[in-house]
Amino acid sequence: MFIISGGRGCGKTKALLEKAYDEGGIIVCRDPDALRVRAHRCGITGLDIISYEDLITSEKPVYIHDVNKFLTDRFGNVKGYTQCN
């Protein structure tokens, strides 16, 4: 697992889009239509972008855009989490 972090406008979303595209993965996000527009602006087309609600299981690698928002939307008031590499 990897984490892309930085301030607003530094290219986090573009980096995530490129990584998912290069590895044939899918992106899970709150607003797939808005993210498709951003991907298109970056010259990335044909990428699978699905909503949180559409995610059940996948054999493709999964990339979550804004994991904090995902956790909050799905599980309520998440105060923190850990990760293992």
N, C-alpha and C positions, 0 to 999 in steps of 0.2 A: 504494500500500500504506500501511497505517497500523498503529500499534502502540498497544495499550491497556496501560498499566502502572500499578502502584500496589500498595499493601499488601493483605494479606488482608482481605476483607470490605468493600472500598471500592466495589464495583459493576462490576468489570472484565467478569465473565462476563455480567451483565445488559446492559451496553453492547454487547458482542459479539452477544448474542442479538437485541437490538433492531435493530442495524445490518443483520445478515443478514436478518432478517424484513422490514425496510423496503425492502431492495434485492432481495428475492426470491432470495437466495443459499442456499447449503447450508453447514452447519457440519460440519467433520470433527473428531472427537475420539476419545479412547481408550474412553470408556464412553457410547455414545449413550443408553442407557436412563436413566442417572443425569442426563445433561444435559437430557433431555426432561422429567424431573421438575422440575428447576430452572426450565426454560422455563415450564412450566405454573404454577409458583408465581409467576412474574413476569407471568402473564396472556398468555403468548405460546403460541399453539397453531398447528398446521399447518406448522411450520417443518421443513424437511428436515434431519435430523441423522444423519450416517452415521459409521461407524467408519473408522479409518485403512485397514483391510484392504479396505473397500468402495470406496475412492476409486480410480478408474482414470482416467476423463476426465469432464468435465462442461462444458456450455456455460453453466452458471450460475456466478455469482461464488462462490468458495470462501473460507470463513472457518475458520481453524484455531484451535481452542481449545488453549492451552498448547503453543505451537510448539516450545519447548525439549524437552518430553516427546515430541512427534511426531518430532523429529529424532533423539533418543536411541533411541526405540523402533524406528525404521526403519533408522537408519544407525550405531548403536552409540554410542561415546563421543565425541560432538561437543563440542569445546572452545570453539567460537565460530563466528560467521558474519557476513557483511556483507549489506547491502541497499542497493539503489539506489531513489531516489524518482522 
